Amino acid sequence: MRWQLSEEQDAYRESLGGWLAGIAPPDVVRRWLDAGDSRSFADRFTADGWSGVGLPESIGGQGGGLVELALTSELLASACAPSATWLATTLALSALAGVPAAAPASQPVVLLSPAESIPGEGPRLTLDADGRLHGTVRRVLAADCAASFIAVVEGPELRLVPADGVRVVARRLLDRSRSVADLVVDGATSERLDVDASAFLRECAARAAVLVAADTLGAMGKMLEMAVAYSKQRQQFGVPIGSFQAVKHAAATMLVEVEAARSAVYFAAASVEGAGPQSDLHAAAVKAQVTAAGSRVADSALTLHGAIGYTWEHDLQLFYKRAKLDEALYGRPATWNERLADALTLV
């Protein structure tokens, strides 16, 4: 299958791609990552209006849907731009549709769910008799940048928690383009959100699957581009290594993985946006298959680069680490495959 974007979506891709080329070239991105500074990019991304694309106007967005969000995710990854704040906020904001003043799209809000588990399936906070929250959630994506948090308590029930009511303990990742932190909540005040928590968490999980797969697609495409370019430059025995049959086969396999992932990601995005009867299965399949393929492409790209691919100075290591984190982010392929197996009827 081949996914075809609309003219408007192609125009958006071109516009955002051009903006990223000017704002986030490799040397600038490296400066942000070396300094551990994700806020500079996040603030500029929001100020220039990109963070609202794909989100409803009721929560401060500019309209559009999950296909536009997937395009954004893919392009951010292709630049290796710091994107944890954008992703975490994008996933959480729909829970605030009834209280738009609480956290518009310009204010980072994060769902309290571990970055390595499917959203909503991690530990839940407890609510005491005085209505205060208690508990610890480890490895929360972009928790160090959030203005507020959406906590999940038993029921399930969702509650909005201001950032000044929690303690944030930063953690380090090999992939410096994203961040995670542990959240310690000890007696924080909160506001109950009038939303169907089960429906929100189900939708959030599907959207997370699609957007992480789209991020993987962006990293895969960039690694393929870099591997092909390097194979034309690097010479052995007086000829470019790209002329060797083994290298051609490896590059061709990578290309097949990338193009298959592209069709799957955008089909799943449209399916989830349309809330079709099998949309959850499409989301699970794309998360499992595309992120696993991204890890394989990362390994192949590193092999084609040889020793230079391991060095800090070469940009390949940035995308390699990004693809490897995507494989684990919001659930590993095995976890999503188990979801698929549970949902399919045995013949």
Buried (B, 14 or more C-beta within 10 A) or exposed (E): EEBEBEEEBEEBBEEBBEBBEEBBEEEBBBEBBEEEEBBBBBEEBBEEEBBBBBBBEEBBBBEBBBBBBBBBBBBBBBBBBBBBBBBBBBBBBBBBBEBBEBBBBBBBBBBBBBBBBBBBBBBBBEBEEEEBBBBBBBBBBBBBBBBBBBBBBEEEBBBBBBBEBBEBEEBEBEBBBBBBBBBBBEEBBBBEBEBEBEEBBBBBBBBBBBBBBBBBBBBBBBBBBBBBEBBEEBEEEEEBBBEBEEBEEBBEEBBEBBBBBBBBBBBBBBBBBEEEEEBBBBBBBBBBBBBBBBBBBBBBBBEBBEEEBEEEEBBBBBBBBBBBBBBBBBBBBEBBBBBBEEEEEEE
